[in-house]
Amino acid sequence: MRSWGARAATAAATVVAAVAVHDLRQRRHAILRNFPVLGHFRFWLEAIGPELRQYIVTDNDQERPFNRDQRRWIYTSSKGENNLSGFGSDDNLEQAEEYLIVKHVAFPAPPSPGCPEAAVVPAAKVLGATHGRAKAFRPASMVNISAMSFGSLSGPAVEALNRGAAAAGCLHTTGEGGISEHHLHGGELIWQIGTGYFGCRTQDGDFDLARAVDQAAAAPVRAIEIKLSQGAKAGLGGVVPGVKVTPEIAAIRGVPVGEDCISPPRHRAFGDVDGLIDFVETLAGATGLPVGIKSAVGEQPFWEDLADRMVTRGAGPDFVTVDGGEGGSGAAPLVFADHVSLPFRAAFPRVYRTFAERGLHEDLVFIGSGKLGLPDTALLAMGLGCDLVNVGREAMLSIGCIQAQRCHTGRCPTGVATQSPWLTGGLDPTLKSVRSAAYLVALRSELARLAGVCGHRHPGLVDLDCFELVDHGRDARPAREVYDYEPGWGVPSLADQAALAVIQEDARVP
């Protein structure tokens, strides 16, 4: 007869095996599929996280780049769970510098009659209207998915985001890695063209207009974004580590398998502001699509020259995407990630002011990115003049990212930022797409509610008069003074506001 210890060990082994089988067969949690049994420890530790942090580790608002409170809001929103907090704020207002305060009004604006807050939050401006693009359109959502290439993200992750974009009525920016089959699951695209010209390049790496036209026509592309630089590594170009360059990615991009895929730091198709404007107009003329640019912000003369030449020529980008230096999921040298290019709150006002001083701010659509996927940061971006906000890492969190910060290694444990078949196999794109959509809708809903608190029926009508910045819990400065904005800057023209009101009225739910 076996000893009691042997029987207990057998029983324990049976339980562990049963848990492992369950974990491998379930599809809701990538961590459990990739790390059966062991993955449960992550959830158990997370459940007692407040207690551990309170007595041992960190506060809810200490971790970076996204603190525990921010991640919890994204996770619970994406899962359709209770995303409220209790017992007051745990932010340290007495020590915070330039702490953002949204100024509520005594009589908040009601939502559109019979219309759920999250149902209709379109852009106030029409993309491509100023320059008469044949395929100009009004984006249906003010919140959209930022540029993250297939290659930096896994195929299932891109598919989950694209399906989520379709369900939420959002646009999905492809990233500079080209349009893959993973982008073709119902979500409409902004096709990003970077310095590598992936998807529209010659064998020698030059830009090929004919291929660009064919590519734009072969996918649900609504606009084209020319990438000049990005916040994660401004001035450096893009890089996909060789461990992520699979045969599929190599075929899409036209590069060797297993070698680092590095985009040049500058474009070969143009080398000055007039060349950039010519390139924009050539692309727009050949495709009929709105064409814009994306850039991090460093030197100021470029923006001044661009605005001046646009005034003189009456041509140029239909939209400008400003990427904050604190943004980016891509691999980058630490010094570039930490010290090259301005953070969003410093960068965007400089760009917007440059165009506003020349009377172009109502003609361009402004898009912001760089940690704008939370209600407070997104609303301030609207007040600064953004017509749309793009979310990147927050969207990754919504589909399972746990901020492991292994994006550059090819060993992302949740299968989001890796090409490992083992790890990507744990990410179910159909289930994760539901979470992505739920997060996007929750963010829109919060923006609509915050706008109402400020007395406006649409987030695009919020201006800097709705904010103050508080230092150490006592000294408050109006945001308009801090950012040196003139009255009227940051809100749509009266014509766009009138059109927006009609759209909201027509979208009423009976």
N, C-alpha and C positions, 0 to 999 in steps of 0.2 A: 504494500500500500504506500502510495506516495505521501510524503510529508505535507503538513499544512503549508509550509513555505513554498513547496513546488506547485501545489494547487493554486496558491495565491499568485505566483508568478505567471502561471499559465493563464489564469483569468485576466490578469493585467495585460498580458501580451495580446489576448483576444480582444480586449476593449481597445487597446491602441491600434490594432490592425483594423478593427471595425471603423474607428474614427478616421484612420488613414484612407480607407476605401471610400468612406463618405466624402472626405475632403477632395479626393481625386475626381469623384463623380459630380460633385456640385459645381455650379457655374457662376455663383453670385460673387465669390471672393477670389481674386487672382492670387492673393497671398496664400490662401489655403490650398489651392490647386498646385501651386509651385512649391510650397513648403508644408506638406500635410503634417498634421499633428503639431509641429513646431510653430506653425503660423498662428495657432490659437493663443500662444503666449503674448503675441503682439496685441491682440484684442483684450486679453485679460489685463495686461499692463496699462493699456489705454483706458480701461474702465476705472482703474484706481489711480489714473494719472493725476487728478487734482490733489489727492492726498500725498502722493509721492512728491509732486512739485512743491506743495505747500511746506513740507517738512525737510525735503532733501535736495531737490534739484532747482527748477526755475519757476518763475511766475507765468501766468497765462499769456502775458504780453512781452516776454523777453526773447523768445526764439526768433530766428531769422532764416530765410527772408520772409516767411509767413509765420506769425506766432500761433500759439495754440487756439486762441479765440477765433482768429481769422480762419484757420483750417477747419475748426469745428463748425463754423457757420456755413462754409462751403459744403462740408460733408453732410450735415443734417439737411441742408437745402436740397442737395442732389438726391438724397434718399427719401425726400418728402416727409421727413421727421420734424419734430419740434425744434425750430432754430432760435427760440427765444432764450434769454438769459435771465437769471434771477439774482436778487439781493443787491441790485445796483451795479454800477460800473466798477471794475477793478483796475481801470487805468489810473495812473498817478498824475492827476491834473496839477498837483502842487509842484511837480518837478518837470512837467512836459514843456517843451519849447514849441511855439507856433502850433498849439493843439487846435485842431479844426472844430469849430462850433457852427452848426446849422441853425440859423435864426428862424424860429417858427413865428407864425403870425397868429393873432388872436382868433381869426375866423378862417380856418383852412379852406382851400378850394375843394369842392366835391369832385369825385371822378365823373367822367362822362356819363350821362344818364343811361342806366341799365347796362353799362359796360364794365366788365371786370377790369381791375386796375392793370393787370398784366396783359390783357388781350390786345390792345392797340397802343404801341409805343413806337411809331414809325419815325424816320428821320424827318426833320423839318425842311430840309433842302433836297432838291432833285440832283442826283449825281450826273454830271455831264451836261446840264441844261445851259450853262453860261456859254459854252463853246459850241452848242448845237450838235452834240454827238447824236448820231442816228439811233443809238440804243441807250439813250439817257433813261434813268429810272430813279424812283424814290425808294431807298432801302426800307424794307418793312420793319426792321428792328434797329433800335439805337445801339444794341449790344450785339457784338459779333465775335467770331473766333479769330484770333490772331494767327500770324504766319508761323507755322511749325511744319517743317518738311517731313515727308515720308523719307526716312533715313535717320533723321534725328529722333523721330517717333516711329514706333512699330506700325505695321500694317493694320492690326486690330485696333490700335489706338486711333489712327487716322480715320478708320471706318466708323468707330464709335462717335468721334467728334462730328463726322459728316452726317451720320444718321441723326445725331442730336441736333445739329443745325437745321436739318430738314424739318424735324418735329417742332422746333421752336421758332421756325420762320426766320432764321439768321443766315448771314453770309459766312462762308468758311474760306479764309485765306490759305492758299496752298503752301506757302513757304517757297523758297527758291529752288527746291529740289525737283520741280516738275510736277505734272499731273499724273497720278498713278491710278490704278483700278480701285484703290482704297478710297479715293476721293469721289467716286461715282456711285454714291448710295442715296441720292436724292437731295443733298444739300447744294445750294447754288454757290458758285466759287468766285473769289477774287484771285486771279492767277498772278502770282508774283514772279517777276523776271529779275534774276540777280545777275551778278557779273559773270557767272558761269554759263548763262543762257541755256540752262537745261530745259530740254523740250523744244528749243528753237535755235539750235547751234549747228554750225558746220562741223566737219570732221576736225578742223583746226581750232575750234573753239570760238569762232566769230559768230556774230548774230546773223540769223537767217530769217528774213521777213516772211518769205513764203511759208516756211515751217511754222512761224508764229501764227499766221493767219489760219493755217490748217488746224493747229492745236486749239486755238480759241474757238473754232467752229465745231470741234469734235467733242467738246465737253460743255457743261452748263456754266460757262464763264460769263459773268455779268460786268466785270471790270478788270483792268490790268493794273498792277502795281509794280513800278520800277523800283527795285531796292537799291538805294545808294549806300546805306549802312544800317546797322541795327544796334540797339543799346548794349547788348552783351559783349560786342567786340567791334565797336565803331572803328572804321578805317582799316580793318584787318581782313575783311571778307569772311566767307563762311567756311566751316570745316565739319566734315563728318568723319569721325575716327575710322580707321581701316577695319576695326572689328565689327563695325556696323555696315560696311559696304558689301552686301550680299550680291549674288549674281543678278537678282531682280533689280536692286537699286543701281547696280553698275549698268544694266541694260537701259534703264530709264534715263540715266544721266550721261551715258556714253563714256564711262571711266573704267579703269581696271578694277577687277574684283580684289577685295582685301587690302587695298591701299587707301591711305587718307585721301578723301575727296575735298580738295581745297579750292574754293572760289577765289579769284584774284581780288585784290583790295580795290580795284577800280575798273570801270567799264572800258571796253575796247571800242564800242560803237560811238562814243562821244567823249569829249575831254574838257568841255567848258559849258557855261550856262546856255549859250545859244545852241550848242550841239544837243544839250539835253532837251530844250524846247523843240528842236527839230525832230528828235527821236520820238518824243511824246506825240507830236502831230502826225508823224508818219504812221505810228502804231494805231492811233485813233482813226486816221483816215482810211487805213487798210482794213480795220476790223469793225469800225462803227462804234466801238466800245468806249466808255469813259476810261481815261488813263491818268494815273496819279503817280506820286513818288512817295517812298518811305525813307526816312532818315533819322538817325540820332543827331543831336545838336552839339556842335563844337564851335567853329569859327562863325562869326556873324556876317562877314562880307558876302559869303555865298548867298545867304537868304536875301540880303539887300539887293544884290545883283539880279537874282532871280525875279524878285518882285518888280524891280525897275524895268527889266526886259519884258516881263509880262504886260506891264502897262504900255510900253512902247509898241510891242508887237501885237497885242490883243490875242495872244495865244499862250499855250502852256498847260501845265497840269490841271486836271479837273478836281483833284483832291490831294491833300498833303497829310501823310501819316507821320506823326512825330512820336518817336520811340524814346522813352526815358532811359537814361543810363543804368537805372536799377533793374531794368527788365531783362528778359532773355532766359531761355532754357538751354541754349546751346553750349557746346564746349568752347572755352575761351581761356587765354592766359589770365591768371589771377589779377595782375595789374590792370589789364584792360577791363575786366569785369568791375573792378573796384574804383578805377580812377580815370577812365577815358569816357568822355561825353557827359553832358549835364543830366542830372535827374529830371524827371518829368516836370515837377513844379517850377523848376528854373528854366527848363528848355521850352516848354510849350508857350508860355507868355511872350518870350522873345520872338518866336516865329509868328505868332498871331499878331503881335503888335506891329511887326514889320509889314505885314500885308494890310492891316487895318489902317495904318498911317497913310497908305497909298490908295485907300478906298477899295481894296480887293477882298475884304473879309466876307462880304456877302456873296461874292462870286465863287468862292472856293468852298468845298466841303472839307472840314477839318476832322481828322481821326486821331485819337490818342491811344497810346498803349504804354505799358510799364506799371504793373501793380495797380491797375484800374478795375480789377474784377471784384471789388467790394463796394457796397453802396456809398460809403462816405467819399472814397477816392473818386468813384465814377461821377458822383454828383458835382464835386468840385471841378472835375474836368469839364463837365457841361457848363458850369458857370464861367470857366475860363475861355469857352468858345468852341469846345469840341461838339461836333454834330453827331459823331459816333464814337464809341469806345470799343477797343478790341481786347479780348481776354485770352491769355496764353497759359501761363502756369496755373492760374485758377481753374481753367478748363481741364488741365491735366489732373489737378486734384479731384475734380468732380468725377473722373473716370477711374480713380483708384490710386493715383500718385500719393505717396506718403512722405514726400520731401526727404527721401533718402540721400539726395544729392550725389547720385551715381550716374547722372545723365551722360557724362563724358567717358564712362568706362565700358559701356555695353552690358552692364550687369544690373540694370534696374530691376528690383525684386518684384515689381508689380506688372512687368511686361509693357509698360508705357513707353519708355525711352530706351529700347533695346531691340536688337534683331535676333536674339537668341530664340530658336524655336521652342526650347523648353520653357523659357520665361514668358514669351508672348502667348504660348498655349494656355496660360492661365487667365487671360483677359478675354472675356466674352463680349464682343462688340455690340451685340444686340441688347444685352442687359445693360451694359455701361452707357449705351446711347440714351437710354431712358434717364439715367442719372445726369448725363450732360445736359439734356433738354430741360430737366427739372431745375438744375442750377441756373441756366440762362434765363428761364422764365422767372425764377425767384429774384434774380438780380434786377430784372426789368420791373417786377412788381414793387420791390423796395424803392427803386428810383421813382416810380410813379407816386408811391405813398409819400416819399420825402418831398417831391415837388409840391404835392398837395399841402403838406405842412408849411411850406414856404409861400403858399397862396397861389400856386400855379397849377394848371391842369395838364401840364406836359413838362418833362424834365428839360427839354430844349429851351424852355422859357425862363429857366432859372439863371440869374446873373450873379455877379460877385457881391451885390448888395445883400444877398441871402447868407453870407458867411462872415464870421470873424475868426481871427487867429489869436489865441490866448497864450500868454507866456506865464508859466509858473502859477497858474490858477488865479491871476489877478489882473495883469495888464492885457487889455484886449485892443486889437487894431482891426479896423474894417478891411476886408480882403481887397476891396477896390483900391484902397490906399497902398496896401502891401505890394500889389502887382501893377500899380500905376496904369489902370485902365480908365479910359474915358467913358462917360455915360453912354449906354447903347451898345458898347462892345460886348460880345459874348452871347448875344441873342439873335435869332433870325430876323430877317427883314419883315416889315409889316405884311408884305405880299405872301411870304412864306408862312407867317403866322396865320393868315387868313385861310390859306390852303390847308394847313394842318387842322384848323378848327373844323373845316368841312369834312376832312377825312375822319376825324374822331366822331363827328355827328353821324356820318353815314355808317360807321361801324357799330352803332349801338345794337345791343342784344335785345330782342323783343321781350 
